[in-house]
């Protein structure tokens, strides 16, 4: 009975070891971790005042808008 308990404990330890090493290695396929990306500049819509990432904004001259409709209305 003692050998069975020892075997079960060893199996659990091996499982936990592989599970933790898999987590440490990160995602496979070169996928970028979202926490490691540089923060993106936030801009304000000139029409409604909503804050959004610069990459998602519609730009007209030096002003930013959240959508084409607000660009037409505010421009």
C-alpha positions, 0 to 999 in steps of 0.5 A: 500500500505504501508503494502505491501512495508513493507512486501516485505522489510521484505521478502528481509531481511529474504532472505538476512539473510538466504543467509549470514548465509548459506555462513558463515557456509561453505560447507556441508559434511565436505569438506575442504576449499581449502584456509585452506589447508597447502601450499605444497612444490614445486619442480623443474623438473631436466630435463625441469625446470618446477615447480610442487607440490611435490605430483605430481612429479616423484622422483628418488633418490634425484631428481624430474621430472615432468613425467616418460619420463623426468625421463628416459631422465634425469636419 
